[in-house]
Amino acid sequence: MSRTLSKSVNGRSRKPQSKENSRATRARSKISEPPPGVITAKRSSSAASSNTQTAKPKAQNSQLKTQYLIGQGFDSHRFAPQLDPTRPLRLGGVTFESERRLAGHSDGDVLLHAVCDALLGALGLGDIGQHFPPGDPRWRDADSQQFVRYALDLAGRQRARVSNLDATLIMESPRLGPLRERLCRSLAKLLNTPPDRISIKAKTPEGLGLPDSAIAQVVLLLERTEP
């Protein structure tokens, strides 16, 4: 009986020890493991880092911006019947069959001179006379398309291109209405712009007393991409 009591006492004394040991073991395991919140924070931090890395190209692309530059050009020439009869009448790079001829140091293309002026003005680079002085013998009877190409090259160096153009031609004759589409196609090709973005209006100088004058007014829009 004493042995049985001894065993039961010993048994009771062992059970509390085993519970305490297991509790201590569980406590140590909890301490050795980082709290769940810390793990979650680390994961969310790495996820945010990966999101930031993937978002960098988008941020770089969003830094590209487009500027819009407006240019206005004006030019006028007089008709001079005493000029060389072999000198053609040229408007917008198109040769017209006409007895009237425009005076000018170059070919007298009043429309292209106004286009060149508008391009240079949009870029803040002065006017056509500064780049092509009228007294310079190099430009005598020159094709005015080269003046426009020169201005377009300057625009290209600034990452700018023509978006659209609106022009008004004012003269009594020849009548330009039937030739408007031809003029638009010529300018569109020269400016590397879709024809539907080129507008040319023909007017007569009613009441202005300018029967021997040709006047061109041009407004254009340049799109320039900035890094």
One Martini backbone bead per residue (centre of mass of N, CA, C, O) as a GRO file, in nm:
protein
  227
    1MET     BB    1   0.058   0.062  -0.021
    2SER     BB    2   0.306   0.250  -0.004
    3ARG     BB    3   0.382   0.211  -0.303
    4THR     BB    4   0.122   0.323  -0.425
    5LEU     BB    5   0.142   0.603  -0.294
    6SER     BB    6   0.415   0.668  -0.405
    7LYS     BB    7   0.327   0.656  -0.704
    8SER     BB    8   0.102   0.867  -0.687
    9VAL     BB    9   0.279   1.088  -0.586
   10ASN     BB   10   0.484   1.074  -0.808
   11GLY     BB   11   0.278   1.117  -1.032
   12ARG     BB   12   0.176   1.395  -0.939
   13SER     BB   13   0.462   1.524  -0.945
   14ARG     BB   14   0.506   1.481  -1.261
   15LYS     BB   15   0.273   1.629  -1.407
   16PRO     BB   16   0.344   1.924  -1.348
   17GLN     BB   17   0.622   1.907  -1.488
   18SER     BB   18   0.519   1.845  -1.777
   19LYS     BB   19   0.350   2.101  -1.810
   20GLU     BB   20   0.575   2.306  -1.768
   21ASN     BB   21   0.755   2.208  -1.993
   22SER     BB   22   0.552   2.253  -2.226
   23ARG     BB   23   0.513   2.553  -2.177
   24ALA     BB   24   0.807   2.636  -2.211
   25THR     BB   25   0.837   2.531  -2.497
   26ARG     BB   26   0.618   2.707  -2.624
   27ALA     BB   27   0.740   2.977  -2.541
   28ARG     BB   28   1.011   2.940  -2.692
   29SER     BB   29   0.886   2.907  -2.977
   30LYS     BB   30   0.750   3.187  -2.982
   31ILE     BB   31   1.008   3.355  -2.946
   32SER     BB   32   1.169   3.238  -3.200
   33GLU     BB   33   0.928   3.351  -3.342
   34PRO     BB   34   0.806   3.575  -3.537
   35PRO     BB   35   0.571   3.774  -3.566
   36PRO     BB   36   0.324   3.797  -3.791
   37GLY     BB   37   0.349   4.105  -3.849
   38VAL     BB   38   0.643   4.103  -3.949
   39ILE     BB   39   0.605   3.926  -4.197
   40THR     BB   40   0.394   4.101  -4.334
   41ALA     BB   41   0.570   4.352  -4.359
   42LYS     BB   42   0.791   4.227  -4.538
   43ARG     BB   43   0.610   4.145  -4.772
   44SER     BB   44   0.493   4.425  -4.832
   45SER     BB   45   0.768   4.556  -4.889
   46SER     BB   46   0.850   4.375  -5.130
   47ALA     BB   47   0.601   4.438  -5.298
   48ALA     BB   48   0.649   4.741  -5.317
   49SER     BB   49   0.923   4.718  -5.454
   50SER     BB   50   0.823   4.568  -5.709
   51ASN     BB   51   0.622   4.788  -5.792
   52THR     BB   52   0.832   5.012  -5.825
   53GLN     BB   53   0.997   4.874  -6.050
   54THR     BB   54   0.756   4.850  -6.257
   55ALA     BB   55   0.692   5.173  -6.249
   56LYS     BB   56   0.938   5.316  -6.379
   57PRO     BB   57   0.877   5.314  -6.686
   58LYS     BB   58   0.616   5.479  -6.656
   59ALA     BB   59   0.751   5.730  -6.540
   60GLN     BB   60   0.931   5.784  -6.786
   61ASN     BB   61   0.701   5.812  -6.996
   62SER     BB   62   0.549   6.046  -6.841
   63GLN     BB   63   0.783   6.263  -6.902
   64LEU     BB   64   0.669   6.286  -7.169
   65LYS     BB   65   0.616   6.584  -7.366
   66THR     BB   66   0.396   6.818  -7.530
   67GLN     BB   67   0.443   7.086  -7.747
   68TYR     BB   68   0.286   7.394  -7.862
   69LEU     BB   69   0.343   7.571  -8.173
   70ILE     BB   70   0.287   7.896  -8.301
   71GLY     BB   71   0.259   8.019  -8.642
   72GLN     BB   72   0.310   8.330  -8.832
   73GLY     BB   73   0.251   8.430  -9.178
   74PHE     BB   74   0.380   8.685  -9.416
   75ASP     BB   75   0.314   8.788  -9.765
   76SER     BB   76   0.420   8.999 -10.053
   77HIS     BB   77   0.341   9.060 -10.404
   78ARG     BB   78   0.390   9.173 -10.726
   79PHE     BB   79   0.273   9.231 -11.032
   80ALA     BB   80   0.488   9.189 -11.337
   81PRO     BB   81   0.467   9.215 -11.681
   82GLN     BB   82   0.786   9.290 -11.746
   83LEU     BB   83   0.873   9.024 -11.719
   84ASP     BB   84   0.987   8.739 -11.791
   85PRO     BB   85   0.799   8.515 -11.982
   86THR     BB   86   0.953   8.251 -11.860
   87ARG     BB   87   0.843   8.317 -11.594
   88PRO     BB   88   0.681   8.162 -11.353
   89LEU     BB   89   0.392   8.083 -11.175
   90ARG     BB   90   0.425   8.044 -10.818
   91LEU     BB   91   0.231   7.828 -10.586
   92GLY     BB   92   0.307   7.607 -10.349
   93GLY     BB   93   0.497   7.465 -10.584
   94VAL     BB   94   0.309   7.557 -10.821
   95THR     BB   95   0.253   7.570 -11.163
   96PHE     BB   96   0.115   7.832 -11.360
   97GLU     BB   97  -0.101   7.931 -11.610
   98SER     BB   98   0.015   8.266 -11.680
   99GLU     BB   99   0.055   8.614 -11.749
  100ARG     BB  100   0.123   8.637 -11.459
  101ARG     BB  101   0.388   8.779 -11.248
  102LEU     BB  102   0.603   8.750 -10.980
  103ALA     BB  103   0.784   8.938 -10.790
  104GLY     BB  104   1.132   8.853 -10.707
  105HIS     BB  105   1.428   8.722 -10.610
  106SER     BB  106   1.308   8.473 -10.648
  107ASP     BB  107   1.012   8.306 -10.748
  108GLY     BB  108   0.766   8.446 -10.575
  109ASP     BB  109   0.646   8.250 -10.351
  110VAL     BB  110   0.421   8.364 -10.132
  111LEU     BB  111   0.331   8.107  -9.977
  112LEU     BB  112   0.611   7.986  -9.896
  113HIS     BB  113   0.709   8.234  -9.745
  114ALA     BB  114   0.488   8.219  -9.523
  115VAL     BB  115   0.558   7.935  -9.425
  116CYS     BB  116   0.847   7.992  -9.340
  117ASP     BB  117   0.776   8.217  -9.139
  118ALA     BB  118   0.603   8.036  -8.950
  119LEU     BB  119   0.820   7.835  -8.871
  120LEU     BB  120   1.024   8.037  -8.751
  121GLY     BB  121   0.829   8.163  -8.546
  122ALA     BB  122   0.765   7.905  -8.378
  123LEU     BB  123   1.090   7.876  -8.309
  124GLY     BB  124   1.226   8.164  -8.268
  125LEU     BB  125   1.394   8.244  -8.576
  126GLY     BB  126   1.244   8.459  -8.714
  127ASP     BB  127   1.288   8.528  -9.057
  128ILE     BB  128   1.346   8.493  -9.390
  129GLY     BB  129   1.539   8.746  -9.421
  130GLN     BB  130   1.762   8.640  -9.218
  131HIS     BB  131   1.829   8.368  -9.390
  132PHE     BB  132   1.731   8.518  -9.681
  133PRO     BB  133   1.858   8.754  -9.834
  134PRO     BB  134   1.748   8.946 -10.104
  135GLY     BB  135   2.061   9.029 -10.200
  136ASP     BB  136   2.139   8.739 -10.247
  137PRO     BB  137   2.260   8.568 -10.524
  138ARG     BB  138   2.187   8.269 -10.436
  139TRP     BB  139   1.850   8.343 -10.447
  140ARG     BB  140   1.819   8.380 -10.739
  141ASP     BB  141   1.550   8.213 -10.863
  142ALA     BB  142   1.471   8.040 -10.636
  143ASP     BB  143   1.341   7.771 -10.488
  144SER     BB  144   1.120   7.789 -10.216
  145GLN     BB  145   1.137   7.497 -10.104
  146GLN     BB  146   1.419   7.526  -9.968
  147PHE     BB  147   1.323   7.711  -9.739
  148VAL     BB  148   1.129   7.510  -9.607
  149ARG     BB  149   1.333   7.280  -9.560
  150TYR     BB  150   1.509   7.438  -9.371
  151ALA     BB  151   1.292   7.487  -9.151
  152LEU     BB  152   1.232   7.184  -9.105
  153ASP     BB  153   1.515   7.112  -9.002
  154LEU     BB  154   1.501   7.293  -8.753
  155ALA     BB  155   1.257   7.147  -8.631
  156GLY     BB  156   1.385   6.861  -8.609
  157ARG     BB  157   1.606   6.948  -8.399
  158GLN     BB  158   1.340   7.009  -8.197
  159ARG     BB  159   1.122   6.784  -8.227
  160ALA     BB  160   0.944   6.902  -8.475
  161ARG     BB  161   0.607   6.914  -8.619
  162VAL     BB  162   0.354   6.929  -8.839
  163SER     BB  163   0.007   6.938  -8.783
  164ASN     BB  164  -0.106   7.220  -8.908
  165LEU     BB  165  -0.265   7.425  -9.180
  166ASP     BB  166  -0.351   7.780  -9.247
  167ALA     BB  167  -0.451   7.944  -9.553
  168THR     BB  168  -0.436   8.273  -9.729
  169LEU     BB  169  -0.531   8.391 -10.049
  170ILE     BB  170  -0.476   8.722 -10.204
  171MET     BB  171  -0.642   8.775 -10.521
  172GLU     BB  172  -0.775   8.837 -10.833
  173SER     BB  173  -0.542   8.687 -11.002
  174PRO     BB  174  -0.586   8.392 -11.025
  175ARG     BB  175  -0.805   8.145 -10.992
  176LEU     BB  176  -0.792   7.902 -10.710
  177GLY     BB  177  -1.029   7.712 -10.656
  178PRO     BB  178  -0.972   7.467 -10.866
  179LEU     BB  179  -0.657   7.443 -10.719
  180ARG     BB  180  -0.668   7.368 -10.414
  181GLU     BB  181  -0.599   7.062 -10.401
  182ARG     BB  182  -0.321   7.088 -10.528
  183LEU     BB  183  -0.201   7.267 -10.309
  184CYS     BB  184  -0.246   7.077 -10.070
  185ARG     BB  185  -0.071   6.842 -10.175
  186SER     BB  186   0.193   6.997 -10.198
  187LEU     BB  187   0.217   7.080  -9.897
  188ALA     BB  188   0.192   6.800  -9.768
  189LYS     BB  189   0.450   6.686  -9.895
  190LEU     BB  190   0.651   6.900  -9.793
  191LEU     BB  191   0.549   6.867  -9.471
  192ASN     BB  192   0.461   6.580  -9.393
  193THR     BB  193   0.132   6.597  -9.422
  194PRO     BB  194  -0.179   6.550  -9.414
  195PRO     BB  195  -0.414   6.682  -9.626
  196ASP     BB  196  -0.644   6.720  -9.392
  197ARG     BB  197  -0.426   6.950  -9.253
  198ILE     BB  198  -0.486   7.130  -9.509
  199SER     BB  199  -0.558   7.485  -9.559
  200ILE     BB  200  -0.704   7.669  -9.844
  201LYS     BB  201  -0.777   8.009  -9.910
  202ALA     BB  202  -0.962   8.211 -10.145
  203LYS     BB  203  -0.922   8.563 -10.215
  204THR     BB  204  -1.041   8.893 -10.259
  205PRO     BB  205  -0.954   9.251 -10.267
  206GLU     BB  206  -1.205   9.398 -10.167
  207GLY     BB  207  -1.166   9.748 -10.145
  208LEU     BB  208  -0.827   9.773 -10.149
  209GLY     BB  209  -0.669   9.838 -10.414
  210LEU     BB  210  -0.515   9.530 -10.519
  211PRO     BB  211  -0.467   9.417 -10.831
  212ASP     BB  212  -0.121   9.379 -10.807
  213SER     BB  213  -0.157   9.166 -10.567
  214ALA     BB  214  -0.002   8.922 -10.340
  215ILE     BB  215  -0.138   8.742 -10.058
  216ALA     BB  216  -0.010   8.577  -9.753
  217GLN     BB  217  -0.157   8.367  -9.496
  218VAL     BB  218  -0.019   8.193  -9.201
  219VAL     BB  219  -0.113   7.908  -8.994
  220LEU     BB  220   0.063   7.705  -8.749
  221LEU     BB  221   0.131   7.374  -8.601
  222LEU     BB  222   0.349   7.252  -8.353
  223GLU     BB  223   0.506   6.946  -8.247
  224ARG     BB  224   0.683   6.897  -7.934
  225THR     BB  225   0.915   6.677  -7.790
  226GLU     BB  226   0.981   6.624  -7.446
  227PRO     BB  227   1.196   6.469  -7.204
   0.00000   0.00000   0.00000
